[in-house]
């Protein structure tokens, strides 16, 4: 796939249900660690073609962040067949994020 889709609350459910594996990054413009993790997620989107990658700005799209209890950012949610399979909080190294994705994909 090789891209990270910007999602709105109204698009979220369709996105995670449409893809077998979906990775959603909850972030904000003012968040330093979010800016650090952004390029890592872009790289992963280019390397892991079986996963659909997206991001949601928690300041603009609050409904989904509230629904999933996002209290700290960056928080990344991994979905398998429309169901939440894993949650990652904090700017982890690329290898750690990739490993968590691979675990969900087993």
Secondary structure as UniProt FT lines:
FT   STRAND          4..6
FT   HELIX           9..18
FT   STRAND          21..27
FT   TURN            29..30
FT   HELIX           32..47
FT   TURN            49..50
FT   STRAND          51..57
FT   TURN            58..60
FT   HELIX           62..67
FT   TURN            68..69
FT   STRAND          75..80
FT   TURN            81..82
FT   STRAND          83..89
FT   HELIX           94..105
//
